[in-house]
């Protein structure tokens, strides 16, 4: 299960809406063992291809994002939890491109955005051993409901 803290959730939703009609993307940091994303860091989509259907985060930006997340949570053992990205005018499915580029063992949050408005979200994990895609339950810490559909596993 991935539990996202409210401020991280706000950053995700604002970033993917602002990136529309391109895919927005970023890093989720927190406590991977607990499945908690405490910090979301918005990143630049550096895909050399069509940014409406692909995203890429430069490795240097991933490292910088982790440093930024750790600076926001001094004294906490903040680590990489996973990544988020949007699917403009598409469902929050884990696409073939996502599977090819996904990091095994990390959570992958996909947010569907229509007309610059986030409308649905789903979370997935690539199994390190089998490469199988597993849906993961998604919750926002301290929020009883989110303003749109969160896909069930």
N, C-alpha and C positions, 0 to 999 in steps of 0.2 A: 504494500500500500504506500502511496505517496501522499503525505500531508504537507500542504503548503501554508506558510504563515501569511497572514493577510497583507502585509506590506509587499511581500514578494509577489503575491497574486495581483495586486494593484499594478506593480511594475510590468508584469507579463501582459496583462490586458491592455494597458496604455501603449506599450511598445508594439504589440502586434497590430493594434488599431492604427497607429501612426505609420506603420510600414506598408499598409495596404496601398496598392494592390500587389506589392511584393511580399515574399515571405519574411516575416520578422523572426529573429532567433536570439538565443541567449543561453546563459549558463545558470544552472541551479546548484546552489551550494548549501551545505548544512551538515546533517548527521546521516550518512548513508545507511548505517546499521539500523537506525530507527525509522528510516524512510521519511525523514523530515527535511523539507527545503525551507531554510530560514531566510536565505537571500537569493534574489533573482537579479542577475546582471544582464542588461540588454547589450547585445553585441551587433556589430555591423555584419550584414549578409555579404560575404566576400565571394559568393559563387561566381565562377567565370561564365556560367550558363544563364539560362532564363531564370531570373530571381523570382518569378511568379510561381515557379514549380520546383525550385531547388534552393537550398541554403548551404552555406559553408561558413564555419567560424575558423579563422586562422588560429593555429596552435598558440602563437604568441598572445593572442587576445584571450584565449582560454586561461593561460597562466596569469595574465594581468587581472582577469575577472576573479580568479580565485584569491589573488592577493588583495583585491578590493573587498571581497566578501569577508576575508579574515580580518581586515582592518575595521570593518563595520561591527564585528563580533569579537572584540579583544578578549583573550583568555579562553576562548571556546575552541574546541578541536574541529574547526570547519574544514570540510573536505568536499570534493566534487560529488554531487548526488546525480546529476544528469544534465539534460538539455531541454530547452523548449523551442518550439518553432510554430509558425502558423501555416495554415492551408487557406489561402485566399480563394473564396468562392468554391470551396470543396469541403467535403466531410473531414472530420478529424481522424481518418483512418491512417494506419501506418503503411505508407506507400512503398512500392518497390525501391524507389530512390532513397527513402528513409531507411529501409532495411540495409541497403548497400552501404550507406554512409554511417549507420548507427554504431555507437560504441557498446560492445557487449558488456552486460552487467549493470549499465547505467539506465536510469529511467529516461524516457523520452516522452515529454508532454507535447501533444499536438492540439492546437487551438484552431477551430474553424472560424474564419472571419468572412462576413458578407457585407459588402458596402461599408467597409471600415468599422464594422461592429462585431465583436466577438460573440458567437452564437452557440458554440458547443466546444467541449474539450474531452480528450481521452488520453490515457496514459498507458505506455507500453514499456516492456523490458525485453531486450534480446538476451536469450539464455547463452551464457558463455560456452557451454559444452555442446549443445545441439544446434545453436543458431536459431532456434525457434522463437517466434514472437509471442510474448505472453501479455495479455491485457492486465493492467493493474488497477485496483480501486484508487480513486482520487478523492481527496477531501481538502477543504480549506479550513485550517485551524481556527476555531472560534467563530466560524460562520455557519449558521444552520442551513442556509441554502445559498446557492450561487445564482446570478441573474440569468442563467441559461442552462441548457441541458449538459450534464456531465455523463458521458457514455459509461454505462455499466460494463464490467468485464464479462 
